[in-house]
Amino acid sequence: MFSVIAAWIILGKLRNGTFFSLAECDAAIGAALEQMNGREKRRLGVSRRQLFEAVERPVIQPLPEHDYEYAEWHLARIGIDYHVEV
């Protein structure tokens, strides 16, 4: 839900802008996102950035060294006639 609202806020701020390259548009989106994450929330009294740094960053773990390898397992039964049911 937050991502939908964030997209509307960011697009609303940039709707009257004119961008001549993708890099220029990307920089404007990054600046709007940084401004939104740095703004203090009313109820908590801290910004999203401060909450991330205080709560989430200390418990973030690095990505695993090896890629995840997808495997699919099935329980197979062997009948009296030695045929395998999958």
C-alpha positions in Angstrom: 0.0 0.0 0.0 2.8 2.4 0.8 4.4 1.9 -2.6 1.2 2.9 -4.3 0.8 6.0 -2.2 4.5 6.9 -2.6 4.2 6.6 -6.4 1.3 8.9 -6.4 3.1 11.5 -4.3 6.3 11.3 -6.3 4.4 11.4 -9.7 2.3 14.3 -8.4 5.4 16.4 -7.6 7.0 15.6 -11.0 3.9 15.9 -13.2 4.6 19.4 -14.5 8.3 18.8 -15.0 9.9 18.3 -18.4 12.8 15.8 -18.6 15.0 15.4 -21.6 16.7 12.2 -20.6 16.0 9.1 -18.5 18.9 10.0 -16.2 17.4 13.5 -15.6 14.0 12.0 -14.7 15.7 9.3 -12.5 17.6 12.0 -10.6 14.4 14.0 -10.0 12.6 10.9 -8.7 15.6 10.2 -6.4 15.5 13.7 -5.0 11.7 13.5 -4.4 12.1 10.1 -2.7 14.9 11.4 -0.5 12.8 14.4 0.5 9.9 12.1 1.3 12.0 9.7 3.4 13.7 12.6 5.2 10.4 14.3 6.3 9.5 13.8 9.9 6.3 11.7 10.6 3.8 13.4 12.8 2.9 10.5 15.1 6.4 9.1 15.6 8.4 12.3 15.6 11.1 10.8 13.4 11.6 10.3 9.7 11.5 7.0 7.7 15.2 7.3 7.2 15.9 7.6 10.9 13.6 4.6 11.6 15.5 2.6 9.0 18.9 3.5 10.4 17.8 2.8 14.1 15.7 -0.3 13.7 16.4 -2.1 10.4 20.0 -1.5 9.4 21.5 -3.2 12.5 19.7 -6.4 11.8 20.1 -6.6 8.0 22.1 -9.6 6.9 24.3 -9.7 3.8 23.1 -11.7 0.8 24.1 -15.3 0.6 27.3 -16.2 -1.2 25.7 -18.7 -3.5 22.6 -18.2 -5.6 19.4 -19.9 -4.6 18.8 -23.1 -6.6 15.2 -24.0 -7.1 14.3 -27.6 -6.5 11.0 -29.3 -6.6 10.4 -32.5 -4.6 7.6 -35.0 -4.8 6.6 -38.0 -2.7 6.7 -41.0 -4.9 5.1 -44.4 -4.2 6.3 -47.7 -5.6 3.6 -50.1 -6.4 3.6 -53.9 -6.2 4.5 -54.1 -9.9 7.5 -51.8 -9.3 6.0 -48.9 -11.2 6.7 -45.4 -9.6 3.7 -43.1 -9.2 4.6 -39.4 -9.5 
